[in-house]
């Protein structure tokens, strides 16, 4: 039997790379076939380098088809939604929580300056270790900053008394770590969403500045 090769569609929308049952990366494009080709043959960014280690380059799954005439803000919002849904920012290969991070989020800020500042913030947030793990001096300063903005989840303040040998529930270090990791990701998304919302508002103001 002749094997039928599945072509990547040319549609616009949101796509993902799904490997070994796990979504590794979510992206957006107005031509997903062309974007796939750029990943495969274009510049070697983190996503592309990671996929080149595999035996075969994965094909993208289409998460949502979006008409090309929809506003760019809609593409950005849907990309953010799926990145958060599959947690590919903290547990995958997305460097940011999605959207147009290059737009100014401060009055008078140029686009290149905004892009550098936003990328720096998102990388620091993504790479910040969980409380209790080793942190560099810079990471400790950043951790102190976000803690001043929002209190840590209660799970990090719990003390478990294991002296009761008759306890019915057996303590599981791996499950405890999973719970803490899940709460840590949710906690950091507060700051990712806050920054992304500010960028979208800045983008709206910037595009409509002639009307203000």
C-alpha positions as semicolon CSV with decimal commas, in nm:
position;residue;x (nm);y (nm);z (nm)
1;X;0,000;0,000;0,000
2;X;0,132;0,343;-0,094
3;X;0,181;0,567;0,207
4;X;-0,006;0,897;0,174
5;X;0,194;1,192;0,300
6;X;-0,013;1,440;0,496
7;X;0,048;1,791;0,367
8;X;0,054;2,081;0,608
9;X;-0,239;2,308;0,516
10;X;-0,186;2,667;0,399
11;X;-0,461;2,802;0,623
12;X;-0,420;3,081;0,877
13;X;-0,462;3,013;1,246
14;X;-0,305;2,864;1,556
15;X;-0,090;2,551;1,538
16;X;0,106;2,331;1,776
17;X;0,385;2,076;1,772
18;X;0,277;1,769;1,971
19;X;0,551;1,517;2,058
20;X;0,517;1,194;2,259
21;X;0,174;1,296;2,383
22;X;0,289;1,638;2,502
23;X;0,233;1,978;2,338
24;X;0,579;2,136;2,312
25;X;0,512;2,456;2,118
26;X;0,219;2,674;2,009
27;X;0,239;2,939;1,737
28;X;0,032;3,152;1,502
29;X;0,059;3,224;1,129
30;X;-0,143;3,346;0,833
31;X;0,005;3,054;0,634
32;X;0,082;2,753;0,855
33;X;0,251;2,554;0,576
34;X;0,495;2,839;0,509
35;X;0,556;2,885;0,883
36;X;0,628;2,513;0,920
37;X;0,884;2,540;0,640
38;X;1,046;2,838;0,815
39;X;1,078;2,632;1,132
40;X;1,226;2,342;0,938
41;X;1,468;2,525;0,709
42;X;1,496;2,878;0,847
43;X;1,702;3,030;1,126
44;X;1,800;2,803;1,413
45;X;1,604;2,927;1,715
46;X;1,541;2,726;2,031
47;X;1,237;2,545;1,891
48;X;1,410;2,448;1,568
49;X;1,727;2,329;1,744
50;X;1,519;2,114;1,978
51;X;1,325;1,949;1,693
52;X;1,643;1,882;1,492
53;X;1,747;1,634;1,761
54;X;1,446;1,415;1,676
55;X;1,459;1,132;1,421
56;X;1,184;1,296;1,214
57;X;1,064;1,655;1,204
58;X;0,711;1,671;1,353
59;X;0,417;1,804;1,154
60;X;0,201;2,073;1,316
61;X;-0,153;2,013;1,437
62;X;-0,407;2,286;1,362
63;X;-0,566;2,405;1,686
64;X;-0,789;2,670;1,528
65;X;-0,841;2,798;1,174
66;X;-0,878;3,177;1,167
67;X;-0,988;3,382;0,862
68;X;-0,698;3,592;0,734
69;X;-0,907;3,908;0,749
70;X;-0,948;3,887;1,128
71;X;-0,772;4,152;1,334
72;X;-0,418;4,069;1,445
73;X;-0,530;4,121;1,805
74;X;-0,761;3,818;1,767
75;X;-0,470;3,601;1,649
76;X;-0,266;3,721;1,948
77;X;-0,547;3,652;2,194
78;X;-0,604;3,299;2,064
79;X;-0,232;3,223;2,066
80;X;-0,213;3,336;2,429
81;X;-0,516;3,120;2,513
82;X;-0,366;2,800;2,369
83;X;-0,017;2,861;2,512
84;X;-0,171;2,896;2,856
85;X;-0,404;2,598;2,804
86;X;-0,114;2,367;2,713
87;X;0,133;2,544;2,946
88;X;0,400;2,560;2,676
89;X;0,544;2,881;2,820
90;X;0,662;2,726;3,147
91;X;0,665;2,355;3,049
92;X;0,738;2,381;2,676
93;X;0,942;2,568;2,417
94;X;0,752;2,898;2,396
95;X;0,975;3,182;2,512
96;X;0,678;3,408;2,588
97;X;0,308;3,366;2,676
98;X;0,223;3,474;2,320
99;X;0,083;3,779;2,148
100;X;0,257;4,081;2,000
101;X;0,523;4,140;2,263
102;X;0,707;4,393;2,049
103;X;0,444;4,665;2,078
104;X;0,514;4,952;2,319
105;X;0,350;4,913;2,658
106;X;0,464;5,255;2,780
107;X;0,392;5,600;2,629
108;X;0,677;5,714;2,405
109;X;0,854;5,377;2,404
110;X;0,981;5,261;2,065
111;X;0,910;4,912;1,937
112;X;1,267;4,772;1,955
113;X;1,312;4,896;2,311
114;X;0,977;4,745;2,408
115;X;1,065;4,412;2,245
116;X;1,397;4,388;2,432
117;X;1,239;4,484;2,764
118;X;0,946;4,245;2,727
119;X;1,163;3,953;2,615
120;X;1,395;4,009;2,911
121;X;1,100;4,007;3,153
122;X;0,946;3,691;3,006
123;X;1,276;3,502;3,005
124;X;1,344;3,591;3,368
125;X;0,992;3,480;3,464
126;X;1,014;3,153;3,264
127;X;1,356;3,060;3,404
128;X;1,286;3,150;3,767
129;X;1,331;2,835;3,983
130;X;1,062;2,721;4,224
131;X;1,098;2,839;4,586
132;X;1,335;2,606;4,770
133;X;1,550;2,543;4,463
134;X;1,885;2,712;4,395
135;X;1,866;3,071;4,267
136;X;2,136;3,307;4,146
137;X;2,165;3,655;4,297
138;X;1,975;3,808;4,003
139;X;1,701;3,546;4,035
140;X;1,669;3,614;4,408
141;X;1,622;3,985;4,335
142;X;1,356;3,910;4,073
143;X;1,186;3,664;4,310
144;X;1,180;3,931;4,581
145;X;1,025;4,175;4,334
146;X;0,737;3,947;4,229
147;X;0,670;3,842;4,590
148;X;0,628;4,211;4,676
149;X;0,360;4,231;4,406
150;X;0,166;3,918;4,500
151;X;0,190;3,673;4,790
152;X;0,311;3,319;4,722
153;X;0,055;3,035;4,702
154;X;-0,028;2,891;5,044
155;X;0,114;2,552;4,948
156;X;0,466;2,693;4,988
157;X;0,395;2,791;5,349
158;X;0,262;2,451;5,459
159;X;0,449;2,241;5,715
160;X;0,366;1,869;5,709
161;X;0,380;1,680;6,041
162;X;0,498;1,326;5,964
163;X;0,529;1,221;6,330
164;X;0,186;1,053;6,325
165;X;0,270;0,698;6,216
166;X;-0,101;0,611;6,197
167;X;-0,174;0,857;5,920
168;X;-0,388;0,699;5,648
169;X;-0,236;0,899;5,361
170;X;0,120;0,811;5,260
171;X;0,342;1,110;5,187
172;X;0,453;1,113;4,822
173;X;0,748;1,343;4,744
174;X;0,687;1,324;4,369
175;X;0,317;1,415;4,400
176;X;0,400;1,698;4,641
177;X;0,650;1,834;4,390
178;X;0,389;1,814;4,111
179;X;0,139;2,008;4,320
180;X;0,397;2,275;4,405
181;X;0,508;2,298;4,041
182;X;0,149;2,341;3,922
183;X;0,085;2,619;4,176
184;X;0,417;2,783;4,088
185;X;0,321;2,795;3,719
186;X;-0,020;2,941;3,802
187;X;0,143;3,199;4,027
188;X;0,388;3,311;3,758
189;X;0,109;3,336;3,500
190;X;-0,032;3,626;3,706
191;X;0,271;3,832;3,604
192;X;0,283;3,699;3,248
193;X;-0,084;3,789;3,193
194;X;-0,042;4,129;3,357
195;X;0,245;4,219;3,125
196;X;0,067;4,080;2,817
197;X;-0,252;4,274;2,900
198;X;-0,045;4,592;2,935
199;X;0,116;4,529;2,595
200;X;-0,222;4,476;2,429
201;X;-0,354;4,798;2,581
202;X;-0,038;4,980;2,469
203;X;-0,081;4,836;2,120
204;X;-0,441;4,957;2,104
205;X;-0,347;5,308;2,218
206;X;-0,052;5,318;1,977
207;X;-0,263;5,217;1,675
208;X;-0,539;5,465;1,760
209;X;-0,318;5,753;1,876
210;X;-0,444;5,981;1,595
211;X;-0,793;5,961;1,748
212;X;-0,684;6,048;2,102
